[in-house]
Amino acid sequence: MIFAVQGYLEDYFVSRGLSDPDRYAITLAKLYDQERSGRTVAEFLASMKRIRTAFYRRNTNINRDEFSLNILSLLDTKFKKRLIFLTKAVAERVESSGKRLTVLPRITIRKFLDEFKHTVEAEAVNSFWESRSKGRLKKHPEKHGQELLGVFAKAKLAGRGSLLREAVSGIGFVDVLVTFSSGLVHIVELKMLSGSGIPGPAQLESYMRNRARREGWLVFFDVRKLNQKQAIPAVISRASGTIRTIVVDVNPVPPNKLR
């Protein structure tokens, strides 16, 4: 959605005859995509005000506070229904989990994704489902998983790394790019695992090739029933490099049905 928001803002600025010297439209689109969900108007306006930009110095005929409120109203009217909202309770549980990461002197992509897996399995399984007993997932479950990862990363990477969602890679959009203090970029693709096939390796390999990375990560949200849960290889070798997998079980067997 970030690119739809960006395009909308760019078109709006042009229609108003406004100059965008430092790509304020892109910065604002990223902020809206990553932080609008679950925040009040006042909270989000405060975040908008913290953006450092030359946009308002160049366009002296507009008042920043009034313009920001108008822009947010326009964006909410057009895009807010597309956002995937986590309940406050789920977001708080995800944010408070993963304490092991906070005491580690160094976070690796493996440790980060493993801790995300444990957090989702412990705190957020039911958030994927309209009715797990009837096998009905919520709409756009991959986006829901991405939202969970965004909340987790915001809580655990503060000052130690960053996460960018839906980044451009070639002619496609990789789900997530994660960086730590080293600056090395890790490519992460999120997929729902619902059948016998393994979705995503070809797509991720393309992103790896475009970004000259020999390693990528596939995170699966496994919604399969028990009799469908065939093992997923931990490593998938491709011509462009190595794909490593993380399987998050969001359809576990209820304890009362375990033998």
RAGIVEN-V657451 format. One line per field, one symbol per residue. ss: DSSP state (2 for helix, 1 for strand, 0 for the rest). psi: psi as a letter, one per 20 degrees, with the letter a starting at -180 (. if undefined). A space follows every 10 residues. Layout:
BEGIN
ss->???
psi->???
END
This chain:
BEGIN
ss->0222222222 2222200000 0002222222 2222200000 2222222220 0000222200 0002222222 2222222222 2200000222 2222220022 2220000022 2222222222 2220222211 1000011000 2222222222 2222220000 1111111110 0111111111 0000111111 1110000000 2222222222 0000111111 1100022200 0000111100 1111111110 000022200
psi->hhhggggggg hggghikpqn hklhhgghgg gghhihpjqr ggghhhhhhi poqjghhhmi jqpggggggg ggggghhhih iiqopqqhgg ghgghiakhh hiiphpprhg hghghgghgg hhijgiiipg ohhjkoqrql hghghhgghg ggghhijoii arppqlqpoc jaoqgpppqa hhippppppp qpoibiroqh ggghhghggh jlpjprpoop oojqrgiimq qpphpoprhi bppqqpoooj lrpqhiiq.
END
